[in-house]
Amino acid sequence: MMSTSFSDIFDPRSRQTKLIIPLLLILTLGACTTQAPNPEIAEIKPEPKEAELPPAPFSRDTLYSLLVAEVAGRRGNFDIALNNYLEQAQQTRDLGLTKRAAKIARQLRAPKAALEASKLWVELEPESQEARFIATSEQVNAERFLNALENSIKLEALGGQPLYLTIASRVSSTDHPSASALVERISIELEAQPENTGLIAAKGILLQRQAPEETLKLARQAQGLDKSFITAAVMEVKSLQQLGRDQEAQARLEALLNEHPDNKRLRLQYARLLASIDLSSSKIQFENLHKQYPKDEELSLAYALVLYELKQTEDASSQFNLLLDSKNSTSMANYYLGRIAMNKDQPNVALGYLADVAAGGPNYLPAWVFRSDILVKQGQIESAIELFKSSAKRYPKLRQRFLMVTIESLNKYQHAEQSITLLNLELSKSPADGKLLYARAMSYERLDRLADMEADLRSILESNPNDASILNTLGYTLATRSNRFNEAYQLIEKAYQLAPNDPAIIDSIGWIEYLRGNLEPALKYLYKAMKAFPDHEIAAHLGEVLWGLERRDEALKAWKNGLDLRPSSPIVTEAMQRLNANF
């Protein structure tokens, strides 16, 4: 069925308007008797009374509203046209007007109006495949998935093509809460239609995440009924992958490709599977697909990403550059071209690409983080702060995230004074904000302004005395940067009581026990912390306690583990140098 353009919908010569325009013209002439004569109609003589047209099927108000809709449509005021048509369709329940309202709404991408018009259309013409199809589509768009399923079942009964897979895929991709109800309804329908492959596959898609074993059974059941059902075959392979049966998945895909060597969807799935097993082999598959379908944007992007992962930078750059003018992948291409420029130590080039990453997309925030970091690293502090301010103004909900990224970069590159200035400005607006106070405390710590750091941390504790993380931070700072061991122990011990499974707090209580001379309890805590969260700082502490206990080989082993976790760890290196320990 050919689509209808705006010009077709509102052209008075179109088939859809031929019947209504004469009626509208009569109404118009009758309404203009008090106006100046129009020279183009001055010669039109009134018909004899007995020759008048029969009464119109619509009321005078309806006809006037439709005339306004036609004029508005031809003048480009499509919202007025749509509102009038929908209103008159609902008032008159006329099938023709309802169809027209539905089609105009879909043309204008007005989902609410399209949903209302299509619902009325189904009521007026329940046996219409077109009405059922449009209603189903609009219900899917509105996420009324159960209604969409019911309409799709009726559409199939009328001989139309149901949208079971579309419904299931949308629900699955958005993790919509209606999934379980849909599975239940489909299961009931399958009792009446046990060989309906579309319903079987839809149920499998809905169960894919939570029950891959069940999905695998359903996929094989559908293929038993229809060997050419590629959707079910792909579903089977995905289930095998989910279950960790990669070799079976690969073998199944290879067998399917032997049967359907030209099936693009299967080959794409095969390439994706290989990406998790053998990236070089995956590259060959994506390269072949790219050559076969050079205009397929999704394939071009996937091929570029594989090249990037393989560190084939020049080839990846060429592919990403080809995508800069694409419809949907421009933002992704800019992001990765920015990353490539960063890897080549071309910060200004990287900034240009990263600035063009689209807002709202999946890579916008990572790109923003890289931009901020590059600016601060180059010493462009004012530019970094201006980037924060302009971005925060444009996206106020992300303000604090932008701020924290900026603060982190400033601190990392030894600009803690500027980070404090920026935080002071923010705290002047929100003086009790715990996150801002904590961030400023960390900046103070970098400048050895420990009294200021302690003041900010204690301000937080005044509002929330049982904040285990803040108790631990303050206690650990006192333990390592002062001789206030008893006070530090009280703070850390309280934190441990509140959060006994937090590895950072376990490490702190182990370390304060060591500083207080209690080596055996310290060792117990530090082993527990290292097991919970292997970390170079915990390893440094563990090695030092073991060294103090004269268990030198175990200490060296602990430090080696720390260096494996963080090569050239300054904490491990400092401990070994201070204790004159060598491997």
N, C-alpha and C positions, 0 to 999 in steps of 0.2 A: 504494500500500500504506500503510495507516494505521500510524502509529508506536505502539509499546507503551509505556505509562507504567509507573512503578515500581509503582503500585497494581495494575495488570493483571498484572505479572510475579509479584508475590508474594501476590496474592489467592487463597486456597484455593478460591474458587468459580470462578476463571477456567478457561477451556477447557484452558489449558496445564497446570494442576495437578490436574485431576480424576482423572487416572489414577494419579498418584503418591501423593496424600494417603491413600487407603485403605491402601496398603502401608506408608506411614509410620505410620499409626495403629496397625496391627498391631504394628509394631516398638516403638512407644511403650508400648503396653499390656503387651507382654511384658517391657519393661525396668523397669516400675514396680511389680512385685509386692511389693517390700519396703517401699513407701512407704505413707503413710496413705491410706485410700480417698478418692477424690474423689466427693462426693455427686452430681455431675452424671452420673457413669457407674456409680454403685453398683448401679443396677437393671439394667444390661446383663448378660444371662446369656450364658455362653459357648456358642458354637455346638457342636452335636454334632460329635464327631471326624470323622465322615464328611462333614460339611458344610464343613470347613475350605477356605479359598481355596487355589488352586493355588500352588505355589512362585513367589515373585517372580523377575523376570528379573535382578535385581541381587543382589549379595551383601549380607549383613547389614551389613558395614562401609560399603558404598556407600549403602545405604538410610539408615543413621544419619547419614552425612555430608550427604545430601540433606535429611534432616529438619532438621539444624542450619542448613543454608542457608536453608530455608523460614522457619524461626523467626527467624533473623537478619534476613532480608529484610523480614519483616513488622514487625520492631522497629526498622527503619532502619539496621541494621548491614550495609550493602550490600557493604562490602569482604569481610567473612566469607562472605557469600552467594556473591559472585562467585568467590572463591578456591576454595570447595568445589565449585561447579559446574564450574569449569574443570579442577580436579584430577580429578574423577570422569569428566568427558568424555574427558580424556586417558587415564585408566586403562581405561575401559570401551569407548571409541571408539563410544559410542552416538550416533546421529545426532540424536535428540531433545535429549539433554543438550548436545550440541555447539552446536546452533542456539541453545538457550536461553542458554548461556554467552556466545556471540558477541553476542547481542542485549542481554543485561545489561551486558556490557563496554562496548558502544557507548552505552547509556543512561547509564552512569556515567562516560563519557569516560575510560575506562582503556585507553589505546592499546596498551600491551604485551599485555594480556590479550586485547583485541579482535583483535590481529594473530595471536596464537597460536590462538585459537578459530576465526577465519576460515580460517586455513591448514588446520586439521584438518577443517573443514567441507568445503573443496574436495576434500581427500583422500577423504572419505567419500561425497561427492555431487558428482563432477566435472562432471556435466551440469547442475547447478543454476545458473541465471542469477543468482539472489539470492546464492548463495555466492560466485560469481565477482565480482559487483559489490562486495560487502562486502570481500572479500579485496583487490581492487584499491584501494578507497578507503583501507583501513588501510595498505596498502603505500605509497601516496602520502603519507599522514600520517607514516609512518616513514621517508620519503625512500628507500625501496627501489624506485627508479623503474624499473629494468630488470625486476624481478619484476612490478611493476604493469603494465608494458607487455605482458609475456607473458600475464598474466591477462586484460588488456583485449582482446587479440587473440582469445583463446579465448572471451571473453564475446561478442564480436561474432559469432564463428562459431556460437554458440548462439542467435543472434537477439536478443541484448541490446544495450543502448546502450553503446558503448565510451567510455573516459575518455581518449582520446588527447590532446585539447586541454587537459584539466585537467593531465595529466602534463607536457606540454610547457610549459605556462604556469608551473607550479610550478618546474620545472627552470630555465627562463629567468629567472624573477624572483629566484631565489636564486643564480644563477650556479653551479649544482651541477656538480661534476666529471664526472658521468655523462653530460653532454650529448653528447659525441662518440660514446660507445658507443651511446646511444639513436639518434642520427642513423644510425649504421651499421646498427643492427638494423631501423630503420624502412625504410631503403633496400633491405635484403634482402626485407622483407615486401612492399614496393611492386613488386618484380619479379614477385611472384605476384599482387598486387592493384594493378595500375597505375592503376586508376580510383577508388581508395579516397580520397575527398576528405578524410576525417578524418586519415588518415595523411599525405597531402600537406601539409595545413595544419599538422599537428604538426611535421613536418620543417621547414617554413618558420619557425615560431615559434622552434624551437631554433637556427636559423641567423640569426635576425633581427639580432643584435648584430654578429656577426663577418662575415656575408656577406649584406648587404642586397640585392645584385644577384640572388643565388640565391633569396632569399626572394621577391623581386618576381616572378621567373619561376614559382615554385611557387604564389604567390597567384593569378596569372593562369591557370595551369593548372587550379587548383581551380575557379575561377570559370567556366572554359570547360566544365567538367563539370557545374557546378551554379550557374546564374546567381543563385540566391537565397541563396547561401552568404555571409552577411554577414561572418562571421569572416575569410574570405579577402579580402573587399573592404577591411576595416579593415587587414588585414595589408599589402595592396598600398599603401594610402595611407601607412602608417607607413614602408614601405620607400622610397617616393618622398621623404618628408621627410628620412629618414636620408641619402639621396643628394643632398640639397640641391635637389631638384626640387619646390620648394614650389608653384609655379604649376600644375604637372601634378597635384600632390596636391589642390590646391584645386579644380581643374576636375573631377577624378575624383569628389571628394566631392559636388560640386554636381550632377553627373550622377546619382550614386547616390541623392541626396536627391530628385531629380525622379522617380526610379523608386519610391523608398520614402520618401515624405514624412513618414510617421508613425514611422519607425524611430528610436527613442530613441538607440540606440548610435551610429548614423551621425551624427546631429545633434550628439551630444556630441563625437564626434571632430572634426567640423567646427568646433565652437566652440573646441576646444583648438587646432586648427591656426591659426585666426584669432588666437588669443591671442599667437602668435609673429610674426604679420604685421601685424595691425590690432586693437589691444586694444579700441577703441571698437566695432568690428563684432562682436568676440567677446562683448562685454558684451550686445549685443542678442540674440545667440543664447542665451547663458546665461540672460538674463532671460526669454525665451520658454520655454525648457526649465523654468525654475523655476516659472513660472506654470502650465505644463502638468502638472508633477509636484511640487507644493508640499511633499509629504512625503518626497521623495527627499533624504536627508541629504547624499549626495555632491554632488548638483547644487547644493544650497543653499550648501554650503561653497565650491564652485568659483565660484559667483556672487559670494559675499562677497569672495573673494580678488581677483577681477577688479575689483570696486568699490574695494577697497583699493589695488590697483596704479594705478588711475585717479585716486587721491587724492580720491575721492568719499566723504569720511570719514563724514559723517552716515549716508548710506545703508549704507555698509559696517558701521558700528556697529550699526545696526538689524538687519542680517542676522546678524552675529556674536552679538548678544544672543539672537536666536531659537534659536541653536544651543547655548546654554549648558546646556539640559536634554536635549540629544541623546544618543544612545547612544555614538557613536564620535568626535564632533567637539568635545566640550566643551573638551578641552585646547587644541586649535588655536584655538578661539574666544577662550578666555581669553588666549592668547598675543597674538593680534592686537588684542584690546581693550586689552591692556597697552601695546602699541606705539602705538596711537592715543592713549591717555592721555599717553604720553611726548611724542608730537609736539605735544600740546596744552599741554605743560608742567604736567601734573597728576601729579606724582611719587607722591603718596600713593595716588591712584586706580590708577595703574599698578602699584604694589607689590601691591595687593590682587588684581588680575587675575593678575599674573605668579606670585604665590604659589600659585595654583590650577592652574598648568600641571602636568599629571601627570608624575610621575617615570618615567623609562624611555622616554618618548616622544621623537619627533624634535626637539621644541622645548624640552625640559626644560633642557638646558645653556645655550642662548641666553637663555632666560628667567632662569636663575640668574645669568648674567653681568650682565644688565640690572639685576636686583635688587641685586646687590652694588655696581654702579656708582652706582645711585640713592642707596643708603644712604650711601656714602662722600661723594658729591657734596653731600648734605645735611648732612654733618658728623656723621652717626650712626655713628661709628667703632666703638663697642662693639657696636652691632647688627650691623654688617657682619662683625666678627670672630666674633660669636656665630653668625651665619648660616654662616660657614665651618666652625666647630667642629661644629655640629649636623649639617650636611650631610656633613662628612667622617666623622663617627661612623656615620651612617646608610649611607653609600656609601663604604667605606674604599678601594675601588679607584680612586675619583675624587679622593682626598684631595689629591694634589699638583696636580691640575688646578684644584680649588677654591682652593687656596692661591695659585697663580700669578695667578689672576684677581683675587683679593683684593689681592695685592701690587701688581699693575699699577694697580688703581684707587687704592690708597693713594698710590702714587708720582705718578700723574697729577694728583691733587688736592692735592699738596704735603703729604702726610702720611708722608714717608719715615721719620721717626723711629719711627712706629707699625709701619711695614712691617719695619723692622730688629728691633724688639722681637718681632714675630711670628715672623720668620725665626730669631732667636736661640733661641726656644722649640723650633722644629722641628729646628734644628741640634744642640740638646742631645741629641736622640734619634738623629740621623744626622749626626755631625760631618763625615763625609767625602763627603756627598752633593754632587756637582758642580753639579747644578741649583740647589740651595739656596744654595750658595756664590756662584754666579754672580748669582742674584737679589739676594743681599745686597750684592754688589759694585756692582750697578747702583743700589741704594738709597744706598749710601755715595757714589757718584758725584754723585747729586742734591744731597747735602749738602756737596759739595766735600771729603769726607773721603777724599782720594786715596790716602793711605798705607794706610788700611784696605781700600780698594778693591783696591789692588795686592796686598796680603797675601792676600786671598781668591782673586784670579786666579792668583797664584803657587802657592797651595795646590792648585788644580785642576791646574796644570801639573806639579806634583810627581808626581801620579798618572798624568797623561796628557800627557807633554811634547810630543806631536805633535798636539795639539788646535788645528787651524788657526784656528778661530773665536776661541778664547781668546787665542792668540798675537796675532791681529789686534786684538782689543779692547784688550788691554794696550798693544800697540805704538801704536795710534792715540791712546789716552789720553795716553801719554807724549809723543807728537808734538804734540798740541794743547794739553795742560795743563801742559807743563814744557819745559825746554830740553835734555832728554836725547835729542837727535835721533839720535845714533849708536846708542844702545841701542834706541830705537824702530825705527830702520831694520832692525836685526838681527832683531828680533821679527817685523816685518811681512814682511821678505824671506823668512824661514823659512816663514811662513804662506803666502806666494805660491808657494813651491816645493811646498808640500803641496796647495794648492788653487788652481791657476793660472786657473781659470775662474769663480771666485767674484767677482761684481761688487763686493761690499763690500770684498774684499781688494784687488782691482785698483784701486779708488778710493783705498784707504789707501796703497798703494805709490806711486801717482801723487802723492798729496798730500805724502808724506814726501820724495819727490824734489824737489818744489817748495820745501818748507821748507829743504832742503839746498842750494838754488840751482840745481838741475838742471832747468831749465824745459822743454827739448825732450823728454827722457825722460818728464817728468811729463805733458806734453800727450799723448803717445802712449798712456800708460796710461789717462788720463782719457777720451779719445775711445773707447777700447775698453770701459771701464766703462759709459759712457753708452749705447753701442750695445747692450750686453748687458742693461742694466737702466736705462731712463730714470728718473731720480730727481732731485728738486729739490736734494738735498745734493750729488750729483755735479755737477749743473749749476752750482751755486755755485762749486765748486772749479775746474771747467773755465773758467768765465768769469774767475775771478781769474788763472789761469795765462795765458790769452789777453791779459788786460789787462796783465800783466807783460811780455808779449812785444810790447806796443804794437799788438796786433791788436784795436783798440777795437770796431769794428763787430761782429766775430765774438764778442767778449766780451759785448756787449749782447744779441746774438741768443741766446747760451747762457743768459744770465740770464732772458731773456724766456721761453725754453723751460722753465726751472725754475719760473717763476711760473705758467706754464700748467699745469704738473703739480701745483703746490701754491700756489694764490693766497695772497698775503701770507706766503710762506715766510720765517720769521725768519732763516734762514741766508743766503738770497739777498739779502734786504733789508739785513742787517748788512754783507755784503761790499760791496754797492754804496755804502752810506753811508760806510763806512770809506775806500773808494777815491774818494769824491766823484764817483761815476758816475751819469749820468742818461740816461734814454731820450730 
